[in-house]
Amino acid sequence: MATPTDRASGIRERLNSRSDGIQDRLSQRHQREAGKLVQNLLDITNPGRPLPTLKREEPRGGIPARQGYAEKNLQPGTGNGAAGIASPLTEISRTYAADPVWVESIEGYGYWRVKRVASITYEDAEGREVVFNHIGTQPST
């Protein structure tokens, strides 16, 4: 049975003998390209040249086990002074914009006069006041 080295040298000999016959029939430009091709094939079959390898890394191991903990419960509405809005919200008041908006009807035959909401005031479950201001509206005075 032939070893890989024997096979590579046999392939190399056949490539060299074939390249001589082929180069006789080619132009100068084609001869240069054929020479590069033959050299690339010879480089591939050259067993003496080591292939590039990746750098070896040391094993790192797992993450050590430990018990988790939480310093504070920062969820909204917990009742201990935490920031946030506690559900449910109850509407207290609504302020409308000074100028109404005219909205065209769906069929296009008329317009509707609609008051825009400027802000809505709510009270959350813990009695705190929450105000939603709508951008682009001025409250009526």
C-alpha positions as CSV (number, residue, x, y, z in Angstrom):
1,M,0.0,0.0,0.0
2,A,1.3,3.4,-0.9
3,T,2.0,5.9,1.8
4,P,0.8,9.5,1.5
5,T,4.4,10.7,0.8
6,D,4.7,8.2,-2.1
7,R,1.3,9.4,-3.5
8,A,2.3,13.0,-3.2
9,S,5.6,12.5,-5.0
10,G,3.9,10.5,-7.8
11,I,1.4,13.3,-8.2
12,R,4.2,15.9,-8.2
13,E,6.1,14.0,-11.0
14,R,3.0,13.7,-13.2
15,L,2.3,17.4,-12.7
16,N,5.8,18.3,-13.8
17,S,5.7,16.1,-16.9
18,R,2.3,17.4,-17.9
19,S,3.2,21.0,-17.3
20,D,6.1,20.8,-19.8
21,G,3.8,19.5,-22.6
22,I,1.1,22.0,-21.9
23,Q,3.5,25.0,-21.7
24,D,4.8,24.4,-25.2
25,R,1.3,25.1,-26.6
26,L,0.4,28.2,-24.6
27,S,1.1,31.9,-25.0
28,Q,3.4,33.8,-22.6
29,R,0.5,35.0,-20.5
30,H,-1.1,31.6,-20.3
31,Q,2.3,30.1,-19.5
32,R,2.6,32.4,-16.5
33,E,-0.9,31.5,-15.2
34,A,-0.3,27.8,-15.8
35,G,3.0,28.0,-13.9
36,K,1.2,29.6,-11.0
37,L,-1.4,26.9,-11.1
38,V,1.2,24.2,-11.1
39,Q,3.1,25.8,-8.2
40,N,-0.2,26.1,-6.2
41,L,-0.9,22.4,-6.8
42,L,2.7,21.5,-5.8
43,D,2.3,23.6,-2.6
44,I,-0.9,21.7,-1.7
45,T,0.8,18.3,-2.2
46,N,4.0,19.2,-0.4
47,P,4.0,17.1,2.8
48,G,7.0,18.8,4.4
49,R,5.2,22.1,5.0
50,P,3.0,22.1,8.1
51,L,-0.5,23.4,7.9
52,P,-1.4,26.4,10.0
53,T,-3.1,25.5,13.3
54,L,-5.0,27.5,15.9
55,K,-3.4,28.6,19.1
56,R,-3.9,26.3,22.0
57,E,-5.9,27.6,24.9
58,E,-5.9,26.5,28.5
59,P,-9.2,25.1,29.9
60,R,-10.9,27.7,32.1
61,G,-13.4,25.6,34.1
62,G,-16.9,26.4,35.2
63,I,-18.4,29.3,37.2
64,P,-18.1,28.6,40.9
65,A,-21.4,27.9,42.6
66,R,-22.8,30.5,45.0
67,Q,-26.1,31.7,46.4
68,G,-27.7,34.8,44.8
69,Y,-29.2,37.6,46.7
70,A,-31.1,40.9,46.0
71,E,-30.3,44.1,48.0
72,K,-33.6,45.9,47.2
73,N,-36.9,45.2,45.6
74,L,-37.2,48.0,43.1
75,Q,-40.5,46.9,41.6
76,P,-43.1,49.7,41.3
77,G,-45.9,49.9,43.8
78,T,-44.2,47.8,46.5
79,G,-45.3,50.4,49.2
80,N,-41.9,51.1,50.7
81,G,-41.1,54.4,49.0
82,A,-40.0,52.8,45.7
83,A,-40.4,54.8,42.5
84,G,-43.1,53.9,40.0
85,I,-46.8,53.9,39.4
86,A,-48.9,51.4,41.3
87,S,-51.8,49.9,39.4
88,P,-54.7,50.4,39.0
89,L,-55.0,54.1,38.0
90,T,-58.1,56.1,38.6
91,E,-58.8,59.2,36.4
92,I,-59.3,62.3,38.5
93,S,-59.5,65.1,35.9
94,R,-59.0,65.8,32.2
95,T,-57.8,69.1,30.6
96,Y,-58.6,70.0,27.0
97,A,-56.6,72.0,24.5
98,A,-57.6,75.6,23.8
99,D,-58.1,75.0,20.0
100,P,-60.3,72.2,18.6
101,V,-59.2,70.0,15.7
102,W,-61.4,69.6,12.6
103,V,-61.4,66.0,11.5
104,E,-62.8,65.0,8.1
105,S,-65.6,62.3,8.1
106,I,-64.8,58.9,6.6
107,E,-67.0,59.5,3.5
108,G,-65.5,62.9,3.0
109,Y,-68.9,64.9,3.2
110,G,-68.2,66.8,6.3
111,Y,-66.0,67.7,9.3
112,W,-66.2,67.0,13.0
113,R,-65.0,69.4,15.6
114,V,-63.0,67.4,18.2
115,K,-61.5,68.7,21.4
116,R,-57.9,67.5,21.9
117,V,-56.8,66.3,25.3
118,A,-54.0,68.4,26.8
119,S,-53.5,66.4,30.0
120,I,-55.1,63.7,32.2
121,T,-54.5,63.4,35.9
122,Y,-54.7,60.0,37.6
123,E,-54.4,58.7,41.1
124,D,-52.5,55.4,41.6
125,A,-53.3,52.6,44.1
126,E,-51.1,54.3,46.7
127,G,-52.8,57.7,46.4
128,R,-50.0,59.4,44.5
129,E,-51.0,61.8,41.7
130,V,-49.9,60.9,38.1
131,V,-50.1,63.4,35.3
132,F,-49.9,62.6,31.6
133,N,-49.2,65.7,29.4
134,H,-49.9,65.3,25.7
135,I,-47.3,66.9,23.5
136,G,-48.4,69.7,21.1
137,T,-51.4,70.9,23.0
138,Q,-51.9,74.0,25.1
139,P,-54.4,73.7,27.9
140,S,-57.4,76.1,27.7
141,T,-57.5,78.9,30.3
